[in-house]
Amino acid sequence: MNGDLQKLIRTLVAPMVEFENKLNIEIKEDNNVIQCSIHAAGTDVGRLIGRNGSVAENIQQVVRAFGHLGLKKVQISVIANNG
């Protein structure tokens, strides 16, 4: 499921970024939490967070609706790549 979730997030965020080659998505799953880390170029971070976090929040809602996540909490982090 993590691979499918990565593909979903990449499909959502790739059109929003200027430097798609610096886009990297990591999914970590614990007992009750799915942590999605989106690594992007520093100039693209603001686009992925959005005004008052609206874009990141919408990504989180789509991820929650994806598949059968059950009662798991979804956390989205947008992180600037330093390389």
N, C-alpha and C positions, 0 to 999 in steps of 0.2 A: 504493500500500500504506500510506503514512503516514496517509491519511485513515481507512482502515479500522482502523488501529492506534489512532488517536485515539478513534474511536468505541468500540472495545473497552475502552480504559482508562476512558473516561468512564462506560460502562455498569457497570464494576466499582466505581468509586470514588464515583459520585454518591450512591448510597444511604447511604454512610458519612459524608457531610459534612452539616453543618448549613446552610452557606451555599453552595448549589450555584451561585448566580449569580456567585460569586467564583472558581469553578473554571475553570482554563485549562490545557490540555495542549499541550505543544510536543514535536515529534518531530524530532530531527536525526540524520541518518544519515551516517556516515563509511565508509571502506573496510571496517573490521572491527568497528565499534561502532554500535549504535543507542542514542542517548541520549534517554530519555523524562523530560521535566521536568513535574512536576505542581505547578502553582501553586494554592494554596488559601488561604483565610482563616487567619490565625494560630491561631485556636482549633481549626481542623480539622486542622492539621498533625500533631498527636499521634495523632489517630485514624487517619491514613493511614500513619504510620510504624509504629504499634503497639508493644507491649511488646517490647523488644530487637530492633526492626526486623522483627518477624514479618509484619505486614501488607504492608509494602513488599516484603519478600522473596517473599511469595506472589503479589503483583502481577507481580513480575519473572518468576516461574516461568510464569505464564499467558502473559505476553507472549512468552517464549521458545518456548512451545508453539504460539503463533499462527503460522499460515502456514508458509512455507518461508524461515526466516531463515538457513539454512545454518550456517556457522561463525561468524556474527556474535555478538559479545558484547552483552548487553543491560544497560544501566545505568538505574536508576530514581532520580530525585531528587525529593524533596518540598520545595517552597519556599513560604515564607509570603508572601502578597501584602501589600504595605504600603499598599494603597489601598482 
